[in-house]
Amino acid sequence: MSKTIDLQVNAKNIADFKKGYPLILRDAIINPQALTKEGSIVRLLDRNYKFVAKGYYGNQNKGIGWVLTQKEEEEIDFDFFHRKIAKAFERRDTLFADPETTTFRVFNGEGDGIGGLTIDYFDGFYMVSWYSEGIYSLKHHVYGVLDKIASYKGIYEKKRFDGKGEYIEQDDFVRGEQGDFPIIVKENGMNFAVNLNDGAMTGIFLDQRDVREAIRDKYSKGKNVLNTFSYTGAFSVAAALGGAVKTTSVDLAKRSLAKTIEQFSVNGIDYEQQDIKVMDVFDYFRYAKRHELKFDLVVLDPPSFARSKKYTFSTAKDYPALLMDAIAITEKNGVIVASTNNASFGMKKFKTFIDEAFKKAGSKYKVLEESSLPRDFRTNRDFPEFNYLKVVILQKLK
Ligand code: SAH
């Protein structure tokens, strides 16, 4: 056990911590040089050396650690992890009991009381993601708790503490039995093929569950659907199951073709009736314009930042332009699902992007619905910056 380190908080940051702000930013600390070993427990103190909060040191792209408790006497030990994780499981008991959904997030970092740690459930398997060496050095507690409270087939992990939070390549198997991948998990009755030991991504982004359900149940029947940045085609699957006459999935990653075929197939959908294009979305927009293609439903869910051979794209800068491309090939009264996971701006700003795009396109729209993270991705309402997902479903009026 490394020793506790005392950190002095800048006067202007004290109120935030007292209100429960969970992230320890380097700028909030007067003496960050006191930090040496990741995983050390830190005490945040005010100018008069009075206790403010307790947390751990772990370098992450977002900050240098997370607050764990505002109670001075609370120890950060096995029992602490046990309390937090058991509580998180309890909060998801309706999901655990739902036979139609066998994959969801069971522990969402700071939203469940421990920043830098997430745990996802995939039909009997757990996948633990570690966002700093600091939290990873406390892994014995987390795996110990899972052994105690979860009956599982197996555990996998993702280390994401390389510099910018990138995934570190390794065999991700931790303990239990190895999965026979792909395993098939369910989400609101839809099937998804998942592999927990094939790099950073699993085949499905669990934070879009509500959006997939909305697409299937409300926006797809009889529609011609375009899914851009489609990855494994999860939105296309939802649309096809919702009665879309046809889906077109566009992603430039070569492996997206086989993965999308697989997702259609595990749902009993004939992939040959669907279009799957391995190409740059920006080229596809040009192609669609040239051929005067139009769609009833267009899904836009780009990565926050992407660089391909020809283009660089950043949602914070280029979302309006991307949306204009989408508007141009959406039918009148058609629907656009505009989504972004960029945490650097909020819903308000995102809506100004939408406004800007429609104005420039000389078009009009109406918002049908808005959503953010689903309930299992628990976040603190007081700090919306951690609720990174912003989805606006809108209708093009002219
Ligand atoms: N919408 C997907 C997730 C998208 S992940 C879902 O919900 O499942 C981002 C995807 O964008 C990746 O698969 C990546 O290959 C793809 N991508 C990034 N830049 C691209 C571009 N310029 N053209 C097409 N696809 C791109």
Residues whose N, C-alpha, C, O or C-beta is under 5 A from the ligand:
A	BS01	SAH	F205 Q208 T228 F229 S230 Y231 T232 A234 V250 D251 L252 A253 M279 D280 V281 F282 D301 P302 P303 A306 S308
